[in-house]
């Protein structure tokens, strides 16, 4: 599963993009950025383990908000 969360740190917005293994709750990849753009999510997905490293098949889930559908 992947999602983007907004944090307010000393008056500035920061965005955390994370991939989580729903089987055991482990965060398998994460990235932070100042803007919730497609590149943030794309680089997070690139950093996740490949199917060969963890399972024969992976299924991804996201709520597909605007930062995933715009470039």
N, C-alpha and C positions, 0 to 999 in steps of 0.2 A: 504494500500500500504506500502511496505517496501523498504528501500534503504540504502546504506552505502555511506557516504561522507567522503572524506579525508581532513584534516586540517593540515597546517604546523604551529606549535606553537613553537617559539623560536628555530627553526631548527630541531624539532622533528615532525614526522608524528603521527597524532592521527586520529582515525576513529570513526565516529558517526553512529550508526545504529538506525534508527527510524521507527516506525509504525505510519502512518498518516491515519486519517479518511477522505476519499475523499468527504464525504457528507458535512462536516463543516470545514475541514482543521485542526482539532484538532490533536495534537500529542498525541497518546494514550499510547506509550511506547518508551523508548530510553535507549541506553547503549553506553558507550565509551570504546575504547581499543587502545592499541598500534599497533595491527596487525589486518588486515581484514580477520579473520578466521571464519569458520563455527560456532564455539561456540558463537561468538559475535552476529551473526544473530539469532541463535537458542534461546539464552537467551532473546533477545529482543522479539521474537515471544511468548515465554512463559510468558512474563510480560504483554502482551496486554490483554485487557478485554475479558472475555469469552463471547460466544454468549448469554448466559443467562443474562448477565449484560447490554447488549446494543442492541441486536436485535435477531430475531429468526434464522437468517443465516448470516454468514460473508463470504466474498469472499476476498481472498488474492491475491495481484499482486506484482511481483518483476521482475526485468530485468534478474535475474538468472545468475549473473556473477560467476566467478570461486570460490569465497568464499562461495557461496551457494551450489555448486555442488561437492566440495572436502572436505575431512575430515582429 
